[in-house]
Amino acid sequence: MMGELYADALGGVRAELEYVDGTRVALDTARWFDLIDGDETLLERCASPTLDIGSGPGRLTVELARRGVRALGIDITPRAVALTRRAGGFALLRDVFDEVPGSGRWTTALLADGNIGIGGHPEALLRRVGQLIRPGGAVLAELAPPDATSRVDRVRLRRGPLAGDWFGWATVSTSDIRRLAHAAGFRQVEHWTAHGRWLARLSR
């Protein structure tokens, strides 16, 4: 279903995120393909090598490579990996909780576009990412605004009458990132805003 979603986004087909209570939220899938406002503040903080987790079609992975930053995207969707490679980036079909090349040697790990929500357990995700980065490395994450409520939901992707499988997804408020980061072993937290987006850099 996710692969179809990427393909449909290219054709402008409407996609939604559906919650178990029936609420549906339209997804701005176009933002997955081209650089958007605020990306620059993430890109300028990335150092070689960078691991882009949940890289999607690879807009950040590809742009980092264009700038001379060694970068690898990982995603669980074959279509996303294929699109990244087609655009000139390096990408692997991989779950972040599975074996990842270069474990313990990445300088930067990216969790853009709310990907700190992957798996529905952000503390576990940050602990895992902490295993992937080198000593002195950093995690760059995109968060919800400080007035948002941190929560875990069961959601699925929907395209018209077609729906994918349910999966866990977390929302992490900027107000809670320091507590969450400390629990996962990150002592230094810097956060900033850019074009209405809330972003953070976590390091030990």
C-alpha positions in Angstrom: 0.0 0.0 0.0 2.8 2.4 0.9 4.4 1.8 -2.5 1.2 2.6 -4.2 0.9 5.8 -2.2 4.3 7.0 -3.5 3.3 6.2 -7.0 0.0 7.9 -6.6 1.6 11.0 -5.1 3.4 11.5 -8.4 0.1 11.5 -10.1 -1.6 13.8 -7.6 -3.9 11.2 -6.1 -5.2 12.2 -2.7 -3.9 10.2 0.2 -5.0 10.3 3.8 -3.9 9.1 7.2 -6.7 7.3 9.0 -7.0 7.0 12.8 -8.8 4.1 14.6 -11.5 6.5 15.6 -12.3 7.2 12.0 -10.6 10.6 11.8 -8.8 11.2 8.4 -6.1 13.7 7.8 -5.1 14.6 4.2 -1.3 14.0 3.6 0.7 16.6 1.8 2.5 13.9 -0.2 4.1 16.5 -2.6 6.4 17.6 0.2 8.1 14.2 0.1 9.6 14.8 -3.3 11.0 18.3 -3.4 12.8 20.4 -0.9 10.5 22.5 1.3 10.9 25.5 3.5 12.9 24.6 6.6 14.8 21.8 5.0 17.9 24.0 4.7 18.3 24.2 8.5 18.4 20.4 8.7 20.7 20.0 5.7 23.3 22.5 7.0 23.5 20.6 10.3 24.3 17.3 8.6 27.8 16.0 8.5 29.3 13.0 6.6 28.2 10.3 6.9 24.4 10.9 7.4 21.8 8.2 7.8 18.3 9.4 6.6 15.8 7.2 8.5 12.4 6.8 6.8 13.9 8.6 3.8 10.9 8.2 1.6 11.5 9.2 -2.0 14.8 10.7 -0.9 14.6 14.4 -1.2 17.0 15.0 1.7 19.3 12.0 0.9 19.7 13.1 -2.7 20.3 16.8 -1.8 23.0 15.8 0.8 24.8 13.8 -1.9 24.6 16.7 -4.3 26.3 18.8 -1.6 29.1 16.3 -1.2 27.8 14.8 2.1 27.9 11.0 2.2 24.3 10.0 2.9 22.3 6.8 3.0 18.5 6.6 3.1 16.7 3.7 4.6 13.0 3.0 4.1 10.7 -0.1 4.4 9.0 0.6 1.1 10.6 -0.7 -2.1 9.0 2.1 -4.2 10.6 4.7 -2.0 14.0 3.1 -2.3 13.7 2.9 -6.0 12.7 6.5 -6.3 15.7 7.6 -4.2 18.1 5.6 -6.4 16.5 6.9 -9.6 17.1 10.5 -8.3 20.8 9.8 -7.7 20.8 8.9 -4.0 21.9 5.8 -2.1 19.1 4.0 -0.4 18.5 0.5 1.1 15.3 -1.4 1.9 15.7 -1.6 5.6 13.9 -1.2 8.9 15.8 0.9 11.4 15.4 -1.8 14.1 17.0 -4.4 11.8 20.7 -4.6 10.9 21.9 -1.2 9.4 25.2 -0.8 7.7 27.8 1.4 9.5 26.2 0.8 12.9 28.0 3.0 15.5 29.7 5.1 12.8 27.1 7.5 11.5 27.9 11.2 12.3 24.3 12.4 11.8 20.9 10.6 11.9 17.9 12.3 10.4 14.4 11.8 11.6 12.7 14.4 9.4 9.0 14.8 8.6 7.9 13.6 12.0 9.8 10.3 11.7 10.5 10.3 15.4 7.1 8.7 15.4 8.2 5.5 13.6 7.1 2.4 15.5 5.0 4.3 18.0 7.6 4.2 20.7 9.9 7.2 20.4 12.1 6.4 23.4 12.9 3.0 21.9 13.5 4.5 18.5 15.9 7.1 20.0 17.8 4.4 21.9 18.1 2.4 18.7 19.3 5.5 16.8 21.8 6.1 19.6 23.4 2.8 18.8 23.8 3.8 15.1 25.6 7.1 15.6 29.2 7.4 16.6 30.4 9.0 19.8 29.9 12.8 19.3 27.3 12.2 16.7 23.8 13.8 16.6 20.2 13.1 15.8 18.2 15.7 14.0 14.4 15.3 14.5 11.3 17.1 13.4 8.7 17.5 16.2 5.2 18.7 16.8 4.7 22.3 18.1 5.1 22.9 21.9 1.3 23.2 22.4 0.7 19.8 20.8 0.0 16.7 22.9 2.5 13.9 22.7 0.6 10.7 21.9 0.7 7.3 20.3 -1.9 6.3 17.8 -2.8 3.4 15.6 -3.1 4.6 12.0 -3.2 3.4 8.5 -2.8 4.9 5.0 -5.9 5.3 2.9 -6.3 6.1 -0.8 -10.0 6.3 -1.6 -11.6 2.9 -0.8 -8.2 1.2 -0.4 -6.5 1.1 3.0 -3.2 -0.4 4.3 -2.4 -2.2 7.5 -2.6 -0.5 10.9 0.6 0.6 12.4 1.8 2.5 15.5 2.8 6.1 15.1 3.8 8.6 17.7 3.5 12.4 17.9 6.2 14.1 20.0 5.7 17.6 21.2 8.6 20.0 21.4 7.7 20.5 25.0 8.5 16.9 25.8 11.6 16.3 23.7 14.1 17.2 26.5 12.6 14.6 28.9 12.3 12.0 26.1 15.9 12.6 24.9 17.3 12.3 28.5 15.4 9.1 29.0 17.0 7.7 25.8 20.5 8.8 26.8 20.9 12.1 25.1 21.9 14.9 27.4 22.2 17.9 25.0 19.1 19.2 23.3 18.9 22.2 21.0 15.6 23.1 19.3 14.7 25.8 16.8 11.9 26.8 14.4 12.0 27.3 10.7 9.1 28.3 8.5 6.6 26.9 11.0 8.4 23.7 11.6 9.8 22.6 15.0 13.2 20.9 14.9 15.7 19.6 17.4 19.3 18.4 17.6 20.0 15.7 20.2 23.5 14.7 21.3 25.2 13.0 24.2 
